[in-house]
Amino acid sequence: QLQLVESGGGLVQPGGSLRLSCAASGIFFSIYNLGWYRQAPGKQRELVAAITSGALTNYADSVKGRFTISRDNAKNTVYLQMNSLKPEDTAVYYCHVERPTTRANYWGQGTQVTVSS
């Protein structure tokens, strides 16, 4: 049974850093494309960063140079390192996995990130 367990969210001051983790079980992790999305109150969910099974990455313009997505296939885990956080980064962050061939996809439960002084 597939499970995605996120961790690492919290309250941080502007300019601070957080690292989000998403541990997966029940899937053949290494073949999946992975991503982090976020949803702020009153806004649509948006892609923050993605990494393919081949470790190609892409980022939303708003986070380029500040956030880094990475994956550890041995630990079935995807990370989002977030530096130089801004109040506008405040949102619920969701882990997303997608199997390239079938497009089957799954969401984590979300973790709250709040950037405030």
Buried (B, 14 or more C-beta within 10 A) or exposed (E): EEEBBBEBBEEBEEEBEBBBBBBBEEBEBEEBBBBBBBBBEEEEBEBBBBBBBEEEBEBBEEBEEBBBBBBEBEEBBBBBBBBEBEEEBBBBBBBBBBBEEEEEEBBBEBBEBBBEE
